[in-house]
Amino acid sequence: MKGGPRKRARTAPTLMGNVGFNFFAFFAGKGASAVVGIFLIRILGPEGAGFYTAALGFAFVFAIIADLGLPGYVTREVSQARDRIQGIFSRALLIQAVQVVVASVVMAVSVLFGAAGQVPAPLVALAFAGLALAIMTVPTSAGLQGREEFRAVALVSSACSWMNAIAVLAVALVAPSPFNALAGWAASNAAGLVLWLWAGRRNGLAFRRPAPLNAWGFWRGAFPFAMTGITNQLYVRQGMVLLTWMASVFALGLYGAAARMSELLQLILLSLSGPLYPRLGFLARGVTSSGLPGPAARESIGKVLTRALRYLGAVCFPVGVGGTVLATPLMLLLFGREFGGAGPAFAWLVWVAALSGAHCGMLHALNALHRARWVAVMFGFNAVFSLAINLVFIPRYGIMAVAMAAALCEVVVMVASLFLLKGRCGIPVGLKRWLWPSVPASLLMAVVLRFLPAPSGMAVLADVAIGAAAYLGFLIVLGFFGYEERVHLRRFAGRLGLLRA
C-alpha cells in the first residue's frame, strides 16, 4: 500500500452507544454535583435550604421566557436538516440571547414590586443570573445532540458539573449561606458557558452572523416547543411558587430536600432516553404537522420506541416502587434528622422521576412527529389541574399537596401520550412489552422490602441492595432477558474483557 496509514473513518453512532455516553455524563459529573448539593442542604438546614430552594424555584418561572422551547426545536431541526446546521445554530444563539435579556427585565420588574414574597430579592436575582448563564449553553448542547455528538456532550457536561460541584463545595466549607451558594453556582455557570461555546466550535458549530436573522420564522417554527416549555414549567414550578406564599420557610426546606432527590433521579433516568430523540427525529424526517409518516416509517418508529420503552420501564418502575417504600429512611440518611418530615413528600415525588423517565420516550416521539402542540396541550391541562389541587389542598396538607399533584400530573402525561401515539398517529407501541415484566417484578420487590425490618442509618443501603437483587431475580424468572438482551449483555461483557486485556 502506498502512502502512510489511512485515517479510520468515523463510524455512525449507535443508539446504545449514545445512551452510554449520556449515562457517563451523569456519573462522571452530575453525580458529584448532586452529592455536593445534598451536603450543602445538610449544612444549610431546613430554613437555609428553604430560602435556597425557593429562590431557584421562583427564578425558574422567569427562565420560561429565556427558554421558550429552543432545546427541543434546535435538536429536531439539526437532526432532520444536517446540511443547514450553521444557520440553525447561529440563529438559535442570537435569539437565545434576546430571550435572556427580555426575561432579565421581566424578572427585575417583578422582584422590584415584591412578587417573590418572603424570598429576599437579591437571592432571586442571583439565582436567575445562574440560570440565565446555563440557558445560554442550550443552543450549543441542543445542536451537538442533534448531530448525535454525544461523546462531546458527555465530556463537556461532566466538566461543567465538576465546576459546579467544586464551586458549591468551596462555599459549603468556607462560608455556607444561600447567597454564597448561589453566587458560586452562577460563577461556575459562566465558566461553563465559555467551555460549551469552545466545544461547539470544535465540533462543527461555529457561529456565523446570519443574514437575515429571520427571527420571526425561527420563533414560528419553535412556537409549539415554546408552548410545551411554558406549560411544562408552569405545572412543574408553580407548586414551589405557591409554597413561598402559603407555607413556612421550614416547610419549603423539607420540600426542597425531597425535590432535590427527585430531580437527581430524573437526571439519571432522563439521561437514558435523551439519545432517543434525535434518532426518532431522523426516522421521522419529511413529516410535517399536517401529515403522518407512511406505514414503513411508522413501523420503524414503533419498533425503536417499543424497545426503548421496554428498557426504560425496567429501570424506572422499580425506582418508583423502592423509593416509595424506603422514602423516610432515605431522607434521614441523606439529609439528617431535621429532614425526616420530607419522607412522605418524597414518597410521591419519586414517582415524578420514575414516571417521567418511563414515558419520556413517547414525548420524544410526538415532538419528532411535529406534534409538539399536543404535548403543550397536555402540559397546559396539567398546569390548570395542579394549580387547582394546590390552591385547595396546600392550606390543609402543605407540601404533601404539591408532591401529590406533581405525581398525578405525570400519570396524565403517560396515559395521554400513549393514546395520542397509538390512536392518533398510528405508531405501534407495544404496551405489554413496556409494562411486562417490569411492573409485576417491581411489586414483588416491594413485598420483599416490606418483610424486612424497618431500616435506620446506613442499614437502608442494605435494603436497597436486597431490593435490587430481588428485582433482578424476579425479572429473570418472569422472562425479561430474551435473545436481544442476552446479545447486549454478551457485547458488554466482551468490551469489559477487552478493557482488562
Secondary structure, 3 states (H helix, E strand, C coil): CCCCCCCCCCCCCCHHHHHHHHHHHHHHHHHHHHHHHHHHHHHHHHHHHHHHHHHHHHHHHHHHHHHCCHHHHHHHHHHHCHHHHHHHHHHHHHHHHHHHHHHHHHHHHHHHCCCCCCCCHHHHHHHHHHHHHHHCCHHHHHHHHHCCCHHHHHHHHHHHHHHHHHHHHHHHHHCCCHHHHHHHHHHHHHHHHHHHHHHHHHCCCCCCCCCCCCHHHHHHHHHHHHHHHHHHHHHHHHHHHHHHHHCCHHHHHHHHHHHHHHHHHHHHHHHHHCCHHHHHHHHCCCCCCCCCCCHHHHHHHHHHHHHHHHHHHHHHHHHHHHHHHCHHHHHHHHHCHHHHHHHHHHHHHHHHHHHHHHHHHHHHHHHHCCCHHHHHHHHHHHHHHHHHHHHHHHHHHCHHHHHHHHHHHHHHHHHHHHHHHHHHCCCCCCHHHHHCCHHHHHHHHHHHHHHCCCCCCCHHHHHHHHHHHHHHHHHHHCCCCCHHHHHHHHHHHHHHHHHHC
